[in-house]
């Protein structure tokens, strides 16, 4: 009988020599940047590295007082019984944030004993940064994009962002945490919706609570609203009645958070709404990061503000019609999509809708992030702390826009330069607007589930 093992050759091992060792080292080093299989373990290592870096920043870099003392002064007045926003003020001006901000900084005041122990506040913001960073990683991996590790490195490169958190203690950081959490919850809601589980609807209502809480901290969260409404409508089966129920729940949450200011008196309510939700607020030209190349008289003009609002609305409308709800997303022509929405009480979603596919996580992140970034691009003014509004989403948007790695790298480097020029100049602000516009325009190349890969 023939030996059946005679033809089996032993596995050949590579020869141990300098050339092969150097080749393995080269492979490992390159994989740290361009091998998607390395992204998950690198995400863990980066979280640890960020924690250590923030500790070092707090220890070695002096805290810079900007608004925190004003927050504390305003909270002191509220805790003393003053609820009229027309009478609540601090060193840098009157209070201009809703009730969520008041609750958060009342807790911060307790932890830091006002201004006596700001170090504790810095540690809280360190954990807030790390929590936002981890949630961002979760959102990235839930997109199911096989991204390369360099995308994660982009998340960690912003000097300005680190200082916004642990050296400034701005409220923008809490609003950003709540909005990233909203995206993660919506991604999970779509997963459970696909499984036909009622948990999908429960998570959608929870997302409304998170969203409304973010708005109660700072109004910039409203930049996500157009994208949020589209995503919720999809998750709830393209059912307008159910979508309105979620909107109503979010409004109820907002009313509950701001209840004390809304019911105190008629004048208190009017002053609260005027200050906390002031859409016509004027911004100082000297602090603008994005429009310093525009002459100050134009920057302050109503015509300039109106043109930005028009451009913002036009861009959102274009994306909503031609990108977020086109036939490749919904599985139906736009005319039928609109007609189905008029069927008020009935689920009209088709099986081809992307929200019912494994690509839902990518679609949700993309819609929410583009809705926000379009708002940032056409914002009447960006201040330095506003970088926290969108920096977490920038690396993934560059990836989804299909730009090559060297273009992504160049845009991230130039973008970081823009935010570190202080005070901003005509050149830095014009460059920032150009970078933001490039990222937004790159999303035109991106389908809901078919971003161009490198």
C-alpha positions as a Markdown table, in Angstrom:
| # | Residue | x | y | z |
|---|---|---|---|---|
| 1 | Unk | 0.0 | 0.0 | 0.0 |
| 2 | Unk | 1.4 | 3.4 | -1.0 |
| 3 | Unk | 2.4 | 5.8 | 1.7 |
| 4 | Unk | -0.2 | 8.6 | 1.5 |
| 5 | Unk | 2.1 | 11.0 | 3.3 |
| 6 | Unk | 4.9 | 10.6 | 0.8 |
| 7 | Unk | 3.8 | 13.6 | -1.2 |
| 8 | Unk | 3.2 | 15.9 | 1.7 |
| 9 | Unk | 6.0 | 18.4 | 1.9 |
| 10 | Unk | 7.0 | 20.0 | 5.2 |
| 11 | Unk | 6.1 | 23.7 | 5.5 |
| 12 | Unk | 9.0 | 25.8 | 4.5 |
| 13 | Unk | 10.0 | 28.3 | 7.1 |
| 14 | Unk | 11.7 | 31.6 | 6.0 |
| 15 | Unk | 15.4 | 31.6 | 6.5 |
| 16 | Unk | 16.5 | 33.6 | 9.6 |
| 17 | Unk | 18.7 | 36.3 | 8.1 |
| 18 | Unk | 19.1 | 40.0 | 8.2 |
| 19 | Unk | 17.1 | 40.6 | 5.1 |
| 20 | Unk | 14.0 | 38.7 | 6.3 |
| 21 | Unk | 14.2 | 40.3 | 9.8 |
| 22 | Unk | 14.3 | 43.8 | 8.2 |
| 23 | Unk | 11.5 | 42.8 | 5.9 |
| 24 | Unk | 9.3 | 41.8 | 8.9 |
| 25 | Unk | 10.2 | 45.0 | 10.7 |
| 26 | Unk | 9.2 | 47.0 | 7.6 |
| 27 | Unk | 5.9 | 45.1 | 7.3 |
| 28 | Unk | 5.1 | 45.8 | 11.0 |
| 29 | Unk | 5.9 | 49.5 | 10.8 |
| 30 | Unk | 3.9 | 50.0 | 7.6 |
| 31 | Unk | 1.0 | 48.0 | 9.1 |
| 32 | Unk | 0.8 | 50.5 | 12.0 |
| 33 | Unk | -0.3 | 53.0 | 9.4 |
| 34 | Unk | -2.0 | 51.1 | 6.5 |
| 35 | Unk | -3.2 | 47.7 | 7.7 |
| 36 | Unk | -6.9 | 47.8 | 8.7 |
| 37 | Unk | -6.3 | 44.7 | 10.8 |
| 38 | Unk | -4.3 | 46.8 | 13.1 |
| 39 | Unk | -6.9 | 49.5 | 13.7 |
| 40 | Unk | -8.7 | 47.8 | 16.6 |
| 41 | Unk | -5.6 | 47.2 | 18.8 |
| 42 | Unk | -4.2 | 50.6 | 17.9 |
| 43 | Unk | -7.5 | 52.2 | 19.0 |
| 44 | Unk | -6.9 | 50.6 | 22.5 |
| 45 | Unk | -3.3 | 51.8 | 22.6 |
| 46 | Unk | -4.3 | 55.3 | 21.5 |
| 47 | Unk | -6.9 | 55.5 | 24.3 |
| 48 | Unk | -4.2 | 54.8 | 26.8 |
| 49 | Unk | -1.8 | 57.2 | 25.2 |
| 50 | Unk | -4.4 | 60.0 | 25.2 |
| 51 | Unk | -5.0 | 59.4 | 28.9 |
| 52 | Unk | -1.3 | 59.7 | 29.7 |
| 53 | Unk | -1.0 | 62.8 | 27.4 |
| 54 | Unk | -3.8 | 64.6 | 29.1 |
| 55 | Unk | -2.3 | 63.9 | 32.5 |
| 56 | Unk | 1.0 | 65.4 | 31.3 |
| 57 | Unk | -0.8 | 68.4 | 29.8 |
| 58 | Unk | -2.6 | 69.1 | 33.1 |
| 59 | Unk | 0.6 | 68.7 | 35.1 |
| 60 | Unk | 3.0 | 70.7 | 32.9 |
| 61 | Unk | 0.8 | 73.3 | 31.1 |
| 62 | Unk | -0.7 | 76.1 | 33.2 |
| 63 | Unk | -4.5 | 76.3 | 33.2 |
| 64 | Unk | -5.8 | 79.3 | 31.2 |
| 65 | Unk | -8.8 | 81.1 | 32.6 |
| 66 | Unk | -11.3 | 82.2 | 30.0 |
| 67 | Unk | -15.0 | 81.5 | 30.8 |
| 68 | Unk | -15.0 | 79.1 | 33.7 |
| 69 | Unk | -15.0 | 81.8 | 36.4 |
| 70 | Unk | -17.9 | 83.5 | 34.6 |
| 71 | Unk | -19.8 | 80.2 | 34.6 |
| 72 | Unk | -19.2 | 80.0 | 38.4 |
| 73 | Unk | -20.3 | 83.6 | 39.0 |
| 74 | Unk | -23.5 | 82.9 | 37.0 |
| 75 | Unk | -24.2 | 79.7 | 38.9 |
| 76 | Unk | -23.7 | 81.6 | 42.2 |
| 77 | Unk | -26.4 | 84.0 | 41.2 |
| 78 | Unk | -28.8 | 81.3 | 40.1 |
| 79 | Unk | -28.3 | 79.3 | 43.3 |
| 80 | Unk | -29.0 | 82.5 | 45.2 |
| 81 | Unk | -32.4 | 82.5 | 43.6 |
| 82 | Unk | -32.0 | 84.7 | 40.6 |
| 83 | Unk | -33.7 | 83.1 | 37.5 |
| 84 | Unk | -34.0 | 86.2 | 35.3 |
| 85 | Unk | -31.4 | 85.8 | 32.5 |
| 86 | Unk | -31.5 | 89.6 | 32.0 |
| 87 | Unk | -29.9 | 89.9 | 35.5 |
| 88 | Unk | -27.4 | 87.0 | 35.5 |
| 89 | Unk | -23.9 | 87.9 | 34.4 |
| 90 | Unk | -20.2 | 87.4 | 34.9 |
| 91 | Unk | -16.9 | 88.8 | 34.0 |
| 92 | Unk | -17.2 | 87.9 | 30.3 |
| 93 | Unk | -20.8 | 88.8 | 29.9 |
| 94 | Unk | -24.4 | 87.6 | 30.5 |
| 95 | Unk | -25.5 | 84.0 | 30.6 |
| 96 | Unk | -26.4 | 82.8 | 27.1 |
| 97 | Unk | -26.8 | 79.0 | 27.5 |
| 98 | Unk | -29.9 | 76.9 | 28.3 |
| 99 | Unk | -30.8 | 74.9 | 31.4 |
| 100 | Unk | -28.6 | 71.9 | 30.7 |
| 101 | Unk | -25.5 | 74.1 | 30.9 |
| 102 | Unk | -26.8 | 75.4 | 34.3 |
| 103 | Unk | -27.2 | 71.9 | 35.7 |
| 104 | Unk | -23.8 | 70.7 | 34.5 |
| 105 | Unk | -21.9 | 73.7 | 35.8 |
| 106 | Unk | -23.8 | 73.6 | 39.1 |
| 107 | Unk | -22.3 | 70.1 | 39.5 |
| 108 | Unk | -18.9 | 71.4 | 38.3 |
| 109 | Unk | -19.1 | 74.1 | 40.9 |
| 110 | Unk | -19.7 | 71.5 | 43.6 |
| 111 | Unk | -16.8 | 69.4 | 42.5 |
| 112 | Unk | -14.3 | 72.3 | 42.1 |
| 113 | Unk | -15.7 | 74.4 | 45.0 |
| 114 | Unk | -16.1 | 77.3 | 42.6 |
| 115 | Unk | -12.6 | 78.4 | 41.6 |
| 116 | Unk | -10.8 | 76.9 | 44.6 |
| 117 | Unk | -10.0 | 73.5 | 43.0 |
| 118 | Unk | -9.9 | 73.9 | 39.2 |
| 119 | Unk | -7.6 | 70.9 | 39.1 |
| 120 | Unk | -10.5 | 68.6 | 39.9 |
| 121 | Unk | -12.4 | 70.2 | 37.0 |
| 122 | Unk | -9.5 | 69.5 | 34.7 |
| 123 | Unk | -9.6 | 65.9 | 35.7 |
| 124 | Unk | -13.3 | 65.7 | 35.0 |
| 125 | Unk | -12.7 | 67.2 | 31.6 |
| 126 | Unk | -9.9 | 64.7 | 31.0 |
| 127 | Unk | -12.4 | 61.9 | 31.6 |
| 128 | Unk | -14.9 | 63.7 | 29.4 |
| 129 | Unk | -12.4 | 63.8 | 26.6 |
| 130 | Unk | -11.6 | 60.1 | 27.0 |
| 131 | Unk | -15.3 | 59.2 | 27.0 |
| 132 | Unk | -15.9 | 61.2 | 23.9 |
| 133 | Unk | -12.8 | 59.6 | 22.3 |
| 134 | Unk | -14.0 | 56.1 | 23.1 |
| 135 | Unk | -17.5 | 56.8 | 21.8 |
| 136 | Unk | -16.0 | 58.2 | 18.6 |
| 137 | Unk | -14.1 | 54.9 | 18.2 |
| 138 | Unk | -17.3 | 53.0 | 18.7 |
| 139 | Unk | -19.0 | 55.1 | 16.1 |
| 140 | Unk | -16.1 | 54.6 | 13.7 |
| 141 | Unk | -16.1 | 50.8 | 14.0 |
| 142 | Unk | -19.9 | 50.7 | 13.7 |
| 143 | Unk | -19.6 | 52.2 | 10.3 |
| 144 | Unk | -18.1 | 48.9 | 9.1 |
| 145 | Unk | -15.6 | 50.8 | 7.1 |
| 146 | Unk | -12.2 | 49.0 | 6.8 |
| 147 | Unk | -10.3 | 52.1 | 7.6 |
| 148 | Unk | -6.5 | 52.2 | 8.1 |
| 149 | Unk | -4.9 | 53.1 | 11.4 |
| 150 | Unk | -3.7 | 56.5 | 10.2 |
| 151 | Unk | -7.3 | 57.6 | 10.4 |
| 152 | Unk | -7.2 | 57.1 | 14.1 |
| 153 | Unk | -3.9 | 59.0 | 14.5 |
| 154 | Unk | -5.7 | 62.0 | 12.9 |
| 155 | Unk | -8.1 | 62.0 | 15.9 |
| 156 | Unk | -5.2 | 62.6 | 18.4 |
| 157 | Unk | -3.2 | 65.3 | 16.6 |
| 158 | Unk | -5.1 | 68.4 | 17.6 |
| 159 | Unk | -3.2 | 70.5 | 20.1 |
| 160 | Unk | -6.1 | 73.0 | 20.2 |
| 161 | Unk | -8.6 | 70.3 | 21.0 |
| 162 | Unk | -6.7 | 69.0 | 24.0 |
| 163 | Unk | -6.4 | 72.5 | 25.4 |
| 164 | Unk | -10.2 | 73.2 | 24.8 |
| 165 | Unk | -10.9 | 70.3 | 27.2 |
| 166 | Unk | -8.4 | 70.3 | 30.0 |
| 167 | Unk | -7.0 | 73.8 | 29.9 |
| 168 | Unk | -10.2 | 75.8 | 29.2 |
| 169 | Unk | -13.2 | 73.7 | 30.5 |
| 170 | Unk | -15.6 | 74.9 | 27.8 |
| 171 | Unk | -19.2 | 73.7 | 27.8 |
| 172 | Unk | -18.9 | 72.8 | 24.1 |
| 173 | Unk | -17.2 | 69.6 | 25.3 |
| 174 | Unk | -20.3 | 68.4 | 27.0 |
| 175 | Unk | -22.5 | 69.1 | 24.0 |
| 176 | Unk | -20.1 | 67.2 | 21.8 |
| 177 | Unk | -20.1 | 64.2 | 24.1 |
| 178 | Unk | -23.9 | 64.1 | 24.0 |
| 179 | Unk | -24.0 | 64.3 | 20.2 |
| 180 | Unk | -21.4 | 61.6 | 19.7 |
| 181 | Unk | -23.5 | 59.4 | 22.1 |
| 182 | Unk | -26.6 | 60.3 | 20.0 |
| 183 | Unk | -24.9 | 58.9 | 16.9 |
| 184 | Unk | -23.8 | 55.7 | 18.6 |
| 185 | Unk | -27.3 | 55.1 | 19.9 |
| 186 | Unk | -28.8 | 55.7 | 16.5 |
| 187 | Unk | -26.4 | 53.3 | 14.9 |
| 188 | Unk | -27.5 | 50.7 | 17.5 |
| 189 | Unk | -31.2 | 51.6 | 17.0 |
| 190 | Unk | -30.8 | 50.7 | 13.3 |
| 191 | Unk | -29.2 | 47.4 | 14.1 |
| 192 | Unk | -32.2 | 46.4 | 16.4 |
| 193 | Unk | -34.7 | 47.9 | 13.8 |
| 194 | Unk | -33.2 | 45.5 | 11.3 |
| 195 | Unk | -33.8 | 42.6 | 13.7 |
| 196 | Unk | -37.4 | 43.8 | 14.0 |
| 197 | Unk | -36.9 | 44.3 | 17.8 |
| 198 | Unk | -38.9 | 47.0 | 19.7 |
| 199 | Unk | -35.5 | 48.0 | 21.2 |
| 200 | Unk | -34.9 | 49.9 | 17.9 |
| 201 | Unk | -37.8 | 52.3 | 18.7 |
| 202 | Unk | -36.7 | 52.5 | 22.4 |
| 203 | Unk | -33.2 | 53.5 | 21.4 |
| 204 | Unk | -34.5 | 56.0 | 18.9 |
| 205 | Unk | -36.5 | 57.8 | 21.7 |
| 206 | Unk | -33.4 | 57.6 | 23.9 |
| 207 | Unk | -31.4 | 59.3 | 21.1 |
| 208 | Unk | -34.0 | 62.1 | 21.3 |
| 209 | Unk | -33.3 | 62.5 | 25.0 |
| 210 | Unk | -29.6 | 62.7 | 24.3 |
| 211 | Unk | -30.0 | 65.2 | 21.4 |
| 212 | Unk | -32.3 | 67.4 | 23.4 |
| 213 | Unk | -29.9 | 67.4 | 26.3 |
| 214 | Unk | -27.1 | 68.5 | 24.0 |
| 215 | Unk | -29.2 | 71.4 | 22.8 |
| 216 | Unk | -29.9 | 72.3 | 26.4 |
| 217 | Unk | -26.2 | 72.7 | 26.9 |
| 218 | Unk | -25.4 | 74.7 | 23.7 |
| 219 | Unk | -27.4 | 75.5 | 20.7 |
| 220 | Unk | -24.8 | 74.4 | 18.2 |
| 221 | Unk | -26.2 | 70.9 | 18.5 |
| 222 | Unk | -29.1 | 72.1 | 16.3 |
| 223 | Unk | -26.7 | 71.9 | 13.4 |
| 224 | Unk | -27.3 | 68.1 | 13.5 |
| 225 | Unk | -31.1 | 68.5 | 13.4 |
| 226 | Unk | -31.7 | 68.1 | 9.6 |
| 227 | Unk | -29.6 | 64.9 | 9.4 |
| 228 | Unk | -31.1 | 63.7 | 12.7 |
| 229 | Unk | -34.7 | 64.0 | 11.3 |
| 230 | Unk | -33.8 | 62.1 | 8.2 |
| 231 | Unk | -32.1 | 59.3 | 10.1 |
| 232 | Unk | -35.0 | 59.0 | 12.7 |
| 233 | Unk | -37.6 | 58.9 | 9.9 |
| 234 | Unk | -35.7 | 56.0 | 8.3 |
| 235 | Unk | -35.2 | 54.0 | 11.5 |
| 236 | Unk | -38.9 | 54.4 | 12.3 |
| 237 | Unk | -39.9 | 52.8 | 9.0 |
| 238 | Unk | -40.5 | 56.1 | 7.2 |
| 239 | Unk | -43.5 | 56.6 | 9.4 |
| 240 | Unk | -44.2 | 60.3 | 9.8 |
| 241 | Unk | -46.5 | 59.9 | 12.8 |
| 242 | Unk | -43.8 | 57.9 | 14.8 |
| 243 | Unk | -41.2 | 60.5 | 13.8 |
| 244 | Unk | -43.4 | 63.3 | 15.1 |
| 245 | Unk | -43.7 | 61.4 | 18.4 |
| 246 | Unk | -39.9 | 61.3 | 18.8 |
| 247 | Unk | -39.8 | 65.0 | 18.0 |
| 248 | Unk | -42.5 | 65.7 | 20.6 |
| 249 | Unk | -40.6 | 63.6 | 23.2 |
| 250 | Unk | -37.4 | 65.6 | 22.5 |
| 251 | Unk | -39.3 | 68.9 | 22.9 |
| 252 | Unk | -40.7 | 67.6 | 26.2 |
| 253 | Unk | -37.2 | 66.8 | 27.5 |
| 254 | Unk | -36.1 | 70.3 | 26.5 |
| 255 | Unk | -39.0 | 71.8 | 28.4 |
| 256 | Unk | -38.3 | 69.7 | 31.4 |
| 257 | Unk | -34.7 | 70.6 | 31.6 |
| 258 | Unk | -35.5 | 74.3 | 31.3 |
| 259 | Unk | -38.7 | 74.1 | 33.4 |
| 260 | Unk | -37.6 | 76.4 | 36.3 |
| 261 | Unk | -36.8 | 79.2 | 33.9 |
| 262 | Unk | -40.0 | 78.8 | 31.8 |
| 263 | Unk | -42.5 | 78.9 | 34.7 |
| 264 | Unk | -41.0 | 81.5 | 37.0 |
| 265 | Unk | -42.7 | 84.5 | 35.5 |
| 266 | Unk | -43.6 | 85.9 | 32.1 |
| 267 | Unk | -40.6 | 88.3 | 32.0 |
| 268 | Unk | -38.3 | 85.6 | 33.2 |
| 269 | Unk | -39.5 | 83.2 | 30.5 |
| 270 | Unk | -39.1 | 85.9 | 27.8 |
| 271 | Unk | -35.6 | 86.8 | 28.9 |
| 272 | Unk | -34.6 | 83.1 | 29.2 |
| 273 | Unk | -35.8 | 82.3 | 25.6 |
| 274 | Unk | -34.2 | 85.5 | 24.3 |
| 275 | Unk | -30.8 | 84.8 | 25.8 |
| 276 | Unk | -30.5 | 81.1 | 25.8 |
| 277 | Unk | -31.9 | 80.6 | 22.3 |
| 278 | Unk | -30.8 | 83.8 | 20.6 |
| 279 | Unk | -30.4 | 83.0 | 16.9 |
| 280 | Unk | -29.5 | 86.6 | 16.1 |
| 281 | Unk | -26.6 | 86.9 | 18.5 |
| 282 | Unk | -23.8 | 89.2 | 17.4 |
| 283 | Unk | -20.2 | 87.9 | 17.4 |
| 284 | Unk | -17.1 | 89.9 | 17.9 |
| 285 | Unk | -14.9 | 90.2 | 14.8 |
| 286 | Unk | -11.7 | 90.0 | 16.7 |
| 287 | Unk | -12.5 | 86.4 | 17.8 |
| 288 | Unk | -13.7 | 85.0 | 14.6 |
| 289 | Unk | -11.6 | 82.1 | 13.3 |
| 290 | Unk | -13.3 | 81.6 | 9.9 |
| 291 | Unk | -14.2 | 85.0 | 8.5 |
| 292 | Unk | -11.2 | 87.2 | 9.3 |
| 293 | Unk | -10.5 | 87.6 | 5.6 |
| 294 | Unk | -13.9 | 89.4 | 5.3 |
| 295 | Unk | -13.7 | 93.1 | 6.1 |
| 296 | Unk | -15.3 | 93.9 | 9.4 |
| 297 | Unk | -18.2 | 96.0 | 8.1 |
| 298 | Unk | -19.2 | 93.1 | 5.8 |
| 299 | Unk | -18.8 | 90.6 | 8.7 |
| 300 | Unk | -21.2 | 92.6 | 10.8 |
| 301 | Unk | -23.7 | 93.3 | 8.1 |
| 302 | Unk | -27.2 | 91.7 | 7.9 |
| 303 | Unk | -26.6 | 90.9 | 4.2 |
| 304 | Unk | -23.6 | 88.8 | 5.0 |
| 305 | Unk | -25.5 | 86.8 | 7.7 |
| 306 | Unk | -28.5 | 86.4 | 5.3 |
| 307 | Unk | -26.2 | 85.1 | 2.5 |
| 308 | Unk | -24.6 | 82.5 | 4.9 |
| 309 | Unk | -28.1 | 81.4 | 6.0 |
| 310 | Unk | -29.2 | 81.1 | 2.3 |
| 311 | Unk | -26.0 | 79.1 | 1.4 |
| 312 | Unk | -26.5 | 76.9 | 4.5 |
| 313 | Unk | -30.1 | 76.1 | 3.6 |
| 314 | Unk | -29.3 | 75.5 | -0.1 |
| 315 | Unk | -26.5 | 73.1 | 0.8 |
| 316 | Unk | -28.6 | 71.2 | 3.3 |
| 317 | Unk | -31.4 | 70.9 | 0.8 |
| 318 | Unk | -29.1 | 69.6 | -1.9 |
| 319 | Unk | -27.7 | 66.9 | 0.4 |
| 320 | Unk | -31.1 | 66.0 | 1.8 |
| 321 | Unk | -32.6 | 65.5 | -1.7 |
| 322 | Unk | -29.7 | 64.2 | -3.8 |
| 323 | Unk | -27.5 | 62.4 | -1.3 |
| 324 | Unk | -29.3 | 61.5 | 2.0 |
| 325 | Unk | -32.6 | 60.3 | 0.4 |
| 326 | Unk | -31.8 | 59.5 | -3.2 |
| 327 | Unk | -32.9 | 56.2 | -4.8 |
| 328 | Unk | -29.7 | 54.3 | -3.9 |
| 329 | Unk | -30.5 | 55.1 | -0.3 |
| 330 | Unk | -34.3 | 54.6 | -0.1 |
| 331 | Unk | -34.8 | 52.2 | -3.0 |
| 332 | Unk | -37.4 | 54.4 | -4.5 |
| 333 | Unk | -37.5 | 57.6 | -6.6 |
| 334 | Unk | -37.6 | 60.9 | -4.8 |
| 335 | Unk | -41.1 | 61.6 | -5.9 |
| 336 | Unk | -42.4 | 58.4 | -4.4 |
| 337 | Unk | -40.4 | 59.0 | -1.2 |
| 338 | Unk | -42.2 | 62.3 | -0.8 |
| 339 | Unk | -45.6 | 60.8 | -1.6 |
| 340 | Unk | -45.0 | 58.1 | 0.9 |
| 341 | Unk | -44.2 | 60.6 | 3.6 |
| 342 | Unk | -47.7 | 62.0 | 3.2 |
| 343 | Unk | -49.1 | 58.6 | 4.3 |
| 344 | Unk | -49.1 | 60.0 | 7.8 |
| 345 | Unk | -49.7 | 56.9 | 10.0 |
| 346 | Unk | -48.2 | 54.0 | 8.0 |
| 347 | Unk | -44.7 | 52.5 | 7.6 |
| 348 | Unk | -43.7 | 53.1 | 4.0 |
| 349 | Unk | -40.1 | 51.9 | 4.1 |
| 350 | Unk | -39.0 | 49.4 | 1.4 |
| 351 | Unk | -36.6 | 46.4 | 1.9 |
| 352 | Unk | -34.0 | 48.2 | -0.2 |
| 353 | Unk | -33.6 | 51.1 | 2.2 |
| 354 | Unk | -30.0 | 51.3 | 3.5 |
| 355 | Unk | -31.2 | 51.6 | 7.1 |
| 356 | Unk | -32.2 | 47.9 | 6.8 |
| 357 | Unk | -28.8 | 46.9 | 5.6 |
| 358 | Unk | -25.4 | 46.3 | 7.4 |
| 359 | Unk | -24.4 | 49.7 | 5.9 |
| 360 | Unk | -26.8 | 51.5 | 8.2 |
| 361 | Unk | -24.0 | 52.5 | 10.7 |
| 362 | Unk | -22.0 | 54.1 | 8.0 |
| 363 | Unk | -25.1 | 55.9 | 6.6 |
| 364 | Unk | -26.1 | 57.3 | 10.0 |
| 365 | Unk | -22.6 | 58.6 | 10.8 |
| 366 | Unk | -22.3 | 60.1 | 7.4 |
| 367 | Unk | -25.7 | 61.9 | 7.4 |
| 368 | Unk | -25.2 | 63.2 | 11.0 |
| 369 | Unk | -21.6 | 64.3 | 10.4 |
| 370 | Unk | -22.3 | 66.0 | 7.1 |
| 371 | Unk | -25.3 | 67.8 | 8.5 |
| 372 | Unk | -23.1 | 69.2 | 11.3 |
| 373 | Unk | -20.1 | 70.1 | 9.1 |
| 374 | Unk | -22.3 | 72.0 | 6.5 |
| 375 | Unk | -23.5 | 74.1 | 9.5 |
| 376 | Unk | -19.9 | 74.7 | 10.6 |
| 377 | Unk | -18.9 | 75.7 | 7.1 |
| 378 | Unk | -21.6 | 78.4 | 6.9 |
| 379 | Unk | -21.5 | 79.4 | 10.6 |
| 380 | Unk | -21.6 | 83.2 | 11.1 |
| 381 | Unk | -18.5 | 82.9 | 13.2 |
| 382 | Unk | -16.3 | 80.1 | 14.7 |
| 383 | Unk | -14.5 | 80.7 | 17.9 |
| 384 | Unk | -11.5 | 78.6 | 19.0 |
| 385 | Unk | -13.5 | 76.4 | 21.3 |
| 386 | Unk | -15.9 | 75.6 | 18.5 |
| 387 | Unk | -13.3 | 73.1 | 17.1 |
| 388 | Unk | -14.8 | 70.6 | 19.5 |
| 389 | Unk | -18.1 | 70.7 | 17.5 |
| 390 | Unk | -16.7 | 68.6 | 14.7 |
| 391 | Unk | -13.1 | 67.6 | 15.1 |
| 392 | Unk | -14.1 | 64.0 | 16.1 |
| 393 | Unk | -15.8 | 63.5 | 12.8 |
| 394 | Unk | -13.3 | 65.0 | 10.4 |
| 395 | Unk | -11.0 | 61.9 | 10.0 |
| 396 | Unk | -13.9 | 59.6 | 9.1 |
| 397 | Unk | -15.4 | 62.2 | 6.7 |
| 398 | Unk | -12.1 | 62.4 | 4.9 |
| 399 | Unk | -12.1 | 58.6 | 4.6 |
| 400 | Unk | -15.7 | 58.5 | 3.4 |
| 401 | Unk | -15.0 | 61.2 | 0.9 |
| 402 | Unk | -12.6 | 58.9 | -0.9 |
| 403 | Unk | -9.6 | 61.2 | -0.7 |
| 404 | Unk | -6.2 | 59.5 | -1.0 |
| 405 | Unk | -4.1 | 59.2 | 2.1 |
| 406 | Unk | -1.7 | 62.0 | 1.2 |
| 407 | Unk | -4.6 | 64.4 | 0.6 |
| 408 | Unk | -6.2 | 63.5 | 3.9 |
| 409 | Unk | -2.9 | 64.0 | 5.7 |
| 410 | Unk | -2.3 | 67.4 | 4.0 |
| 411 | Unk | -5.9 | 68.6 | 4.9 |
| 412 | Unk | -5.5 | 67.5 | 8.5 |
| 413 | Unk | -2.1 | 69.3 | 8.9 |
| 414 | Unk | -3.3 | 72.5 | 7.2 |
| 415 | Unk | -6.6 | 72.4 | 9.3 |
| 416 | Unk | -4.6 | 72.0 | 12.5 |
| 417 | Unk | -2.4 | 75.0 | 11.5 |
| 418 | Unk | -5.5 | 77.1 | 10.9 |
| 419 | Unk | -6.7 | 76.5 | 14.4 |
| 420 | Unk | -3.4 | 77.2 | 16.0 |
| 421 | Unk | -2.9 | 80.6 | 14.5 |
| 422 | Unk | -3.7 | 83.1 | 17.3 |
| 423 | Unk | -5.1 | 85.5 | 16.7 |
| 424 | Unk | -6.5 | 84.4 | 13.4 |
| 425 | Unk | -5.5 | 86.1 | 10.2 |
| 426 | Unk | -7.0 | 86.6 | 6.8 |
| 427 | Unk | -4.8 | 83.8 | 5.5 |
| 428 | Unk | -5.6 | 81.3 | 8.3 |
| 429 | Unk | -9.3 | 81.9 | 8.2 |
| 430 | Unk | -9.5 | 81.8 | 4.4 |
| 431 | Unk | -7.6 | 78.5 | 4.5 |
| 432 | Unk | -9.9 | 77.1 | 7.1 |
| 433 | Unk | -13.0 | 77.9 | 5.0 |
| 434 | Unk | -11.3 | 76.3 | 2.0 |
| 435 | Unk | -10.5 | 73.1 | 4.0 |
| 436 | Unk | -14.0 | 72.8 | 5.3 |
| 437 | Unk | -15.4 | 73.4 | 1.9 |
| 438 | Unk | -13.1 | 70.7 | 0.4 |
| 439 | Unk | -14.3 | 68.2 | 3.0 |
| 440 | Unk | -17.9 | 69.0 | 2.4 |
| 441 | Unk | -17.5 | 68.8 | -1.4 |
| 442 | Unk | -15.6 | 65.5 | -1.1 |
| 443 | Unk | -18.8 | 64.0 | 0.3 |
| 444 | Unk | -20.5 | 64.3 | -3.1 |
| 445 | Unk | -18.3 | 61.4 | -4.1 |
| 446 | Unk | -19.6 | 59.3 | -1.3 |
| 447 | Unk | -22.6 | 57.0 | -1.6 |
| 448 | Unk | -24.5 | 55.8 | 1.4 |
| 449 | Unk | -22.6 | 52.5 | 1.5 |
| 450 | Unk | -20.1 | 52.7 | -1.2 |
| 451 | Unk | -17.5 | 55.3 | -0.3 |
| 452 | Unk | -14.5 | 55.2 | -2.5 |
| 453 | Unk | -11.8 | 53.3 | -0.8 |
| 454 | Unk | -8.1 | 53.8 | -1.3 |
